[in-house]
Amino acid sequence: MQSTGLVSKILDGIKSAKTPDRFSQDFLGTVLGFSSGSARPFIPLGKRLSLISSDGSPTELYKRFRGSVDESKAAMAEAIRTGYAPLYKRNEFADKLDKKKLEGLVKEVTGSEDGSSTVRAIVGTFEALKPYADFTASGATSGAVAETPGNSQQHASDTPPPGGVIPDPSLGGAAVRFGYTININLPNTSDIAVFNSIFKALKDHLL
């Protein structure tokens, strides 16, 4: 979210309000009191964090977040590890990094440049979520990314399209880019059919 100052206010509202059947723009605006356009990105963020399912219904993780203090903090730690999986895949202790190192990690993962608004949004949102989490809690998933039933469809959509770019709502709309290099030792031959066979195999199995 660009308006990272709203994150804590919305989370506080979630904890005090009754769990809705569906976390919609109407619920966000009418019940929680955040009707401005700058608050709307919280819904895709909540889905990325597995707090909200793809159909808008609150998940079990959402309900756990509204529970006791210990349960709530463990649930948020799990949500952060799920929503920010690309960061944790690069550094499993991403939540222990100071702000400067976290910015460096985000730039590395997203390919963004210094001073990028995307980096500021990602880091700001991540930092706004952290006070609600306890990453040492026994209920928090350590290292691995937890998946809730309500979020399985969303994870299925994370398969990289051609080019290796994953649109990531939780990362401020940034694209996570993956690069790879393939070295091929070609045979010493002038038979074009051999080369056609090699490149066809590459296309079928790698590209």
C-alpha positions as CSV (number, residue, x, y, z in Angstrom):
1,M,0.0,0.0,0.0
2,Q,1.2,3.5,-0.8
3,S,-0.7,4.9,2.3
4,T,1.2,2.8,4.8
5,G,-0.1,4.8,7.7
6,L,-3.6,3.3,7.2
7,V,-2.4,-0.3,7.7
8,S,-2.3,-0.2,11.5
9,K,-5.6,1.7,11.6
10,I,-7.3,-0.9,9.5
11,L,-5.8,-3.8,11.4
12,D,-7.0,-2.2,14.7
13,G,-10.5,-1.9,13.2
14,I,-10.5,-5.5,12.1
15,K,-9.6,-6.6,15.7
16,S,-12.5,-4.6,17.2
17,A,-15.2,-5.1,14.6
18,K,-17.3,-8.2,14.1
19,T,-16.0,-10.6,11.5
20,P,-18.0,-10.0,8.3
21,D,-19.3,-12.7,5.9
22,R,-17.4,-10.9,3.2
23,F,-14.6,-8.3,3.5
24,S,-15.8,-5.9,0.8
25,Q,-15.3,-2.2,0.0
26,D,-18.6,-1.5,1.8
27,F,-17.3,-3.2,5.0
28,L,-14.0,-1.4,4.7
29,G,-15.8,2.0,4.2
30,T,-19.0,1.7,6.2
31,V,-18.1,-0.5,9.2
32,L,-14.4,0.2,9.6
33,G,-14.7,3.8,8.4
34,F,-12.1,3.8,5.7
35,S,-13.9,4.9,2.5
36,S,-11.1,6.8,0.8
37,G,-9.5,5.4,-2.3
38,S,-6.1,5.2,-0.6
39,A,-7.6,2.4,1.7
40,R,-8.9,0.2,-1.1
41,P,-5.5,-1.5,-1.8
42,F,-5.9,-3.1,1.7
43,I,-8.2,-5.7,0.2
44,P,-5.7,-7.2,-2.3
45,L,-3.1,-6.9,0.4
46,G,-5.3,-8.9,2.8
47,K,-5.8,-11.5,0.1
48,R,-2.1,-11.8,-0.4
49,L,-1.6,-12.2,3.3
50,S,-4.2,-15.0,3.3
51,L,-6.4,-13.0,5.7
52,I,-9.1,-12.7,3.0
53,S,-9.9,-15.5,0.6
54,S,-10.3,-15.0,-3.2
55,D,-14.1,-14.6,-2.8
56,G,-13.7,-12.0,-0.1
57,S,-14.6,-14.1,2.9
58,P,-12.4,-13.9,5.9
59,T,-10.1,-16.9,6.4
60,E,-9.3,-18.8,9.5
61,L,-6.1,-16.8,9.7
62,Y,-8.2,-13.6,9.8
63,K,-10.2,-15.1,12.7
64,R,-7.0,-16.1,14.5
65,F,-5.7,-12.6,14.1
66,R,-8.8,-11.4,16.0
67,G,-8.1,-13.8,18.8
68,S,-5.9,-13.5,21.9
69,V,-2.8,-11.4,21.9
70,D,-0.5,-14.4,21.4
71,E,-2.7,-16.1,18.8
72,S,-3.1,-12.8,17.0
73,K,0.7,-12.1,16.8
74,A,1.4,-15.7,15.6
75,A,-1.3,-15.4,12.9
76,M,0.2,-12.1,11.6
77,A,3.7,-13.6,11.5
78,E,2.3,-16.4,9.4
79,A,0.4,-13.9,7.2
80,I,3.5,-11.9,6.6
81,R,5.6,-14.9,5.7
82,T,2.9,-16.0,3.3
83,G,2.3,-12.6,1.7
84,Y,6.0,-11.7,1.4
85,A,7.1,-15.1,0.2
86,P,9.5,-13.7,-2.5
87,L,11.4,-11.9,0.3
88,Y,11.6,-14.9,2.5
89,K,12.7,-17.1,-0.3
90,R,15.7,-14.8,-0.7
91,N,16.3,-14.3,3.1
92,E,14.4,-16.5,5.6
93,F,15.1,-13.9,8.3
94,A,13.7,-10.9,6.3
95,D,11.7,-9.7,9.4
96,K,15.0,-9.3,11.3
97,L,16.6,-6.9,8.8
98,D,16.8,-3.2,9.6
99,K,15.1,-0.8,7.3
100,K,18.2,-0.1,5.1
101,K,18.9,-3.8,4.6
102,L,15.2,-4.5,4.0
103,E,15.2,-1.9,1.3
104,G,18.2,-3.6,-0.3
105,L,16.5,-6.9,-0.2
106,V,13.3,-5.5,-1.8
107,K,15.4,-3.8,-4.6
108,E,17.2,-7.1,-5.2
109,V,13.9,-9.1,-5.4
110,T,11.9,-6.6,-7.5
111,G,14.7,-5.2,-9.6
112,S,13.6,-1.6,-8.6
113,E,16.0,1.3,-8.5
114,D,17.0,3.6,-5.6
115,G,14.3,6.0,-4.6
116,S,11.5,3.8,-6.2
117,S,8.0,4.5,-4.9
118,T,7.5,0.7,-5.1
119,V,10.3,0.0,-2.7
120,R,9.0,2.7,-0.3
121,A,5.5,1.1,-0.4
122,I,6.7,-2.4,0.1
123,V,9.0,-1.5,3.0
124,G,6.5,0.8,4.6
125,T,3.8,-1.8,4.5
126,F,6.1,-4.5,5.8
127,E,7.2,-2.3,8.7
128,A,3.6,-1.4,9.5
129,L,2.6,-5.1,9.7
130,K,5.6,-6.2,11.9
131,P,4.4,-4.7,15.2
132,Y,1.4,-7.0,15.0
133,A,3.5,-10.1,14.6
134,D,5.6,-12.4,16.8
135,F,7.9,-14.4,14.6
136,T,9.1,-16.5,17.5
137,A,5.6,-17.7,18.4
138,S,5.0,-21.4,18.3
139,G,2.0,-21.0,16.1
140,A,3.9,-19.1,13.4
141,T,5.3,-21.0,10.5
142,S,9.0,-20.7,10.4
143,G,10.9,-20.4,7.1
144,A,8.3,-22.2,5.0
145,V,5.3,-20.4,3.5
146,A,2.0,-21.5,5.0
147,E,-1.0,-21.9,2.7
148,T,-4.6,-21.7,3.8
149,P,-7.4,-23.3,1.9
150,G,-9.0,-20.0,1.1
151,N,-5.7,-18.9,-0.6
152,S,-4.9,-22.0,-2.7
153,Q,-6.5,-20.5,-5.8
154,Q,-4.4,-17.4,-5.4
155,H,-1.2,-19.3,-5.1
156,A,-2.1,-21.3,-8.2
157,S,-2.1,-18.0,-10.1
158,D,1.4,-17.3,-9.0
159,T,2.9,-19.5,-11.7
160,P,5.3,-17.3,-13.6
161,P,4.2,-16.4,-17.1
162,P,6.7,-16.4,-20.0
163,G,9.6,-14.2,-19.0
164,G,9.5,-15.1,-15.4
165,V,7.6,-12.1,-14.1
166,I,5.2,-12.6,-11.1
167,P,2.8,-9.7,-10.5
168,D,2.8,-9.4,-6.7
169,P,0.1,-7.2,-5.1
170,S,1.6,-7.5,-1.6
171,L,4.8,-6.0,-2.9
172,G,3.2,-2.8,-4.0
173,G,2.3,-4.1,-7.5
174,A,5.9,-4.8,-8.2
175,A,7.0,-7.6,-10.5
176,V,9.4,-10.2,-9.2
177,R,11.8,-11.1,-11.9
178,F,13.8,-14.3,-12.2
179,G,16.7,-14.8,-14.6
180,Y,18.5,-17.9,-15.7
181,T,21.4,-18.8,-18.0
182,I,21.6,-22.0,-20.0
183,N,25.0,-23.1,-21.4
184,I,24.9,-25.6,-24.3
185,N,27.8,-27.5,-25.8
186,L,26.9,-27.9,-29.4
187,P,28.2,-30.8,-31.4
188,N,30.7,-30.3,-34.2
189,T,28.4,-30.8,-37.1
190,S,27.0,-29.0,-40.1
191,D,23.8,-31.0,-40.1
192,I,21.0,-28.5,-39.5
193,A,18.6,-31.2,-38.4
194,V,20.8,-31.8,-35.3
195,F,20.5,-28.1,-34.3
196,N,16.8,-28.1,-35.0
197,S,16.4,-31.1,-32.7
198,I,18.3,-29.5,-29.9
199,F,16.4,-26.2,-30.0
200,K,13.1,-28.0,-30.3
201,A,13.9,-29.9,-27.1
202,L,14.8,-26.7,-25.4
203,K,11.5,-25.1,-26.4
204,D,9.5,-28.1,-25.4
205,H,11.1,-28.6,-21.9
206,L,12.5,-25.3,-20.8
207,L,10.9,-22.3,-22.4
